[in-house]
């Protein structure tokens, strides 16, 4: 209390430099975030009541309405929706895989269909399995060895990489293009090792693709434990069969929405700062880290400004993007409307790496502007946030790049993220309240400093 | 693979500076730690099979034998036990607390006895409750207001402190001395808000004390949710009663052990480097973060050296200290025997802040030696470990200070630690394999660099 009075006195007497004042404001943002459970409870509601909110589902519609109402109750300058069309892919009622070996017996594997995959029939597909690590190996094997078989892509994420997103990039092409590459050589189906650092028995799903002119074959992912088991069995019995059912299906587009709330700028109201996450989440999860957290942190940024009476110079928008996981239609629609409406987008920040401990920011600026933004690190060091790097962005804000907008990513610690990613393990209880709060405070502080100092 | 061959060539040709070679060795330690599940599986065994291993229990004896056997199987130079006497405190079969209010009704609270507390009788204690925040408030109220009542200490940890250990220190005197201070004014018992940042319904226990000449009254802790509820009810009905049962008991000392494994030094075998954690854990938990992780990381340090063929210049000892939680007898015994045996203790490192993401080290050296050790940070920056600070130690290695030994603490991220601390939430599943591995690799690397470069 005494400290607060002293600071107020110092403020009033104008003793403090602009930099000191900025430090004090950042401290107030962190204090407010760290003593409030509003964001955490909003995330709880979202996770527990709109679980499985893949774009186009009733759950996604509920998430749209929930976040809209949360922002309507916040006395913002405006809250509105942007309508868009999304693909509608529906997981089948039956997803199963069983190894059948004449020498070893039989064993069930935990699998799940990949987003946008075609389904098998209800009685499924059965065939020999051929294990490969990459597309080059597939090419060497050729049609003769692959035709009529189920291709098993089993390259793990490299555990020695500290940057787990880099390790993810090094493995995820199996999921994205595995079915295409396998189908080129006449495969019946593709089964892909879950792209995660964890050894667990949940399949970690994700979207896959097809290519014009190449047959569409079903693609599923198998848990990492299941992949290890299948690989071990294949060593002992290369002739084993896999019986696979995944009767998912694709349907015509349906309507969905981005949700937007904004505080209008005091000085440059037509310059926009976007702070966002994506509202859709995989249907097998609560979507807590991916990306309920990013949405709730974006809303929390506006709540912190309202609570502390901060009126930014520029218009700050919290945006819940729809459909990041399947076809990224929300981000595209947002940029398309920005163009039509002639909006000026100053800066955009995305939080889509989990509600985990914040470590820094990736900043997609260059030259002097980048230098100035990197120098903001000094305000964050007291909070253990010391990794400011060049290069930033995000799937949803990516389309704003064409306007010359500076794109920024919140970078939380990466070691745990892929334990949760796209799996039933991505639940509310895996989010730590303090880590979530620190993330919100970091975003609110960075945007405050950039806007206030016209960086 | 190609990279390894290139590095080997460079090694052979002597192209690399000592510093480059050290960087390469650190990389190998991290690679080995990150690709092995040995430490994780050892921790799983310890958590699942010796849960509740408070010093003096059969579970603690099992933990002693397990860690001894793990090290016996590692082909170390020696593995042995140090015998010591520990207090034997036994939790009662009944622990309950019920609020009884003539206006509000009744409600159960989640409580548990504090270590070393005397018990209530089997029918318990009932009385009015008086809530205080600190000892000063207690003094102001005085005997008139306190006599015959149950004192409720409800000061929370300060959530705005980023250093949660500092926040813990700011609240934990209620647990340690609450019963003493309350008894001075004639209180019947003390009930203490769990010392944790989490709002949960587990009581977080811990040890408490008594003072000669002041009556020993029972002391229990209540979950933070229970504390909030009790406080709210007290506002509405200051006359409510609390009925408390905690029939724990104190017994004569029993025998237990420290467990030690060592690799003898090649050059200075009589100089000792200790790497340790404590093997005992609260009886209401699996003791995963506190401190199974620290023990297993210490063993893993020796395993990494054996695996990579590193023979340190000095003798490196992994020490599982017994009885950190109750009376710190293991650490005292270790130093006592070191004195009797005329041992030279060069450096001692303790890991007792959880198997969480490592962020840095606290180094209790001074002058030029501190500067040199702090400069090692450059080897750790590639792994995101950038917080090397002066000042270090730990409860178990603390008694070595009198030998002038440099005391070092592994400092993992602190935001989650008190969610687990001394509670049923401290389970194996709360440990992330990569965070545990990174901690082991950090310890092994730091000790390697200090020893190799004679720092």
Interface residues (C-beta under 8 A of the other chain):
Chain A: X30 X31 X34 X35 X37 X159 X160 X162 X197 X198 X199 X357 X359 X382 X383 X384 X386 X387 X413 X415 X416 X419 X432 X433 X434 X435 X438
Chain B: X30 X31 X34 X35 X37 X159 X160 X162 X197 X198 X199 X357 X359 X382 X383 X384 X386 X387 X413 X415 X416 X419 X432 X433 X434 X435 X438
